[in-house]
Amino acid sequence: MISATPSLSVWSLSSHHPADFESLIEQFATEYAFYGAGKVALRDGLETISVANQNVLIPAYLPDAVAEPIVEIGLEPRFYAVTESLHPNVSDIRNRIDSDTAAIVSVNYFGFPQPGLETIAELTDEYDCYHVDDNAHSPLSMHDGTLLGTDGDIGITSLWKQFPVPNGAVLYLNDTAIVDDYAPSAYEGVREHLDVSDCQFLLKSIAFELFDRNTRVRESIDTLVSGSGLGRVTASPRNRYENEKSQMSKLTHRIFADADPESIRSNRRENFRTWNEVLDSRSDVVPIFDSMPEGVCPQVFPVRTADSSEFIRQLEQLGVDGANTWPRLSESVRDNPAYETSNLLSRSTVVLPVHQHIESSAIEAVGDALR
Ligand SMILES: Cc1ncc(COP(=O)(O)O)c(C=O)c1O
């Protein structure tokens, strides 16, 4: 069985924590602040660098709820097209950008540096607007000696996507004038006490560890511990965003303060390479990235395949939990011919787990069966 996410109890058993994550952030960001979710961090960051009625350019290949904080603070989200290789489509950005643009958001997809950043820099210079570096997928990814997410005027990262934590995100502020203007909302900071959601997370982690090999039992625990379990899938993007509004959990802060970035990065990289090897013989499954630059800490192993549901079914049968297509697009992007490539990508991209608690031998065993 390959679980979708890293588990807290395996984490807490590891004894060696040399360089912590917070000191890594301190090296690269001018200032930073903690939040419960990346979208909330994005909200406070954008509010700092914009005035009402401006627009924000965001890639169309993006989960639907990410546009919600932009709408909430009275800005217009304007989706721009991306290419099949995940580059920003510069001519499309040129058609949409104007003197009311507050910022262009770029995304380091799946933990890999966003290609084509030079052209975004040219556009932000030309239109005198800001660059937002969305690094939600991989807090630990480095590139060219920089921590991803700290490249733009502001940036965000989501801790819960790579650490076994109940929630958590960081807002990076990389310009002293922006730091001066920053006026955080009530969702900034770390909660003073452990709360019900921390206890639910702990319970779930213990139960998952006990029943690790049984997907159906895991699903039942998930439903039991998280309430009905129905709400999360069916709720509107706005409601999902509203539900995530909170400060960082105290448990999250405690856990990631102990994190060992180097070992997480190296385990994830090894699992990424193993998926790459074992899927090599499958001509119907094509990896999105043909190489992995030094410093990258992959969030997942993303592939493209024409029949994504069949591939996911095969993986589930072999005990791979959490393989899914990515992402659910915004309503205004879904089936919109102006964003044909983003629609194609979201239908055909399947992401496979590579987290630090998967043994590469488990991936090899799945590979043997898939062949
Ligand atoms: C590219 C991207 N940006 C931002 C976010 C929002 O992060 P969070 O879920 O922590 O609010 C996500 C969430 O999946 C994402 O994929």
The ligand as an ORCA input file, in Angstrom:
! r2SCAN-3c Opt
* xyz 0 1
  C      -0.942     26.324     -7.298
  C      -1.687     26.488     -6.001
  N      -1.699     27.705     -5.420
  C      -2.323     27.922     -4.253
  C      -2.985     26.902     -3.606
  C      -3.671     27.174     -2.310
  O      -2.994     26.597     -1.229
  P      -3.814     26.194      0.065
  O      -4.561     24.949     -0.282
  O      -2.769     25.994      1.129
  O      -4.741     27.300      0.382
  C      -3.021     25.624     -4.183
  C      -3.759     24.540     -3.544
  O      -3.825     23.429     -3.992
  C      -2.345     25.406     -5.412
  O      -2.329     24.198     -6.012
*
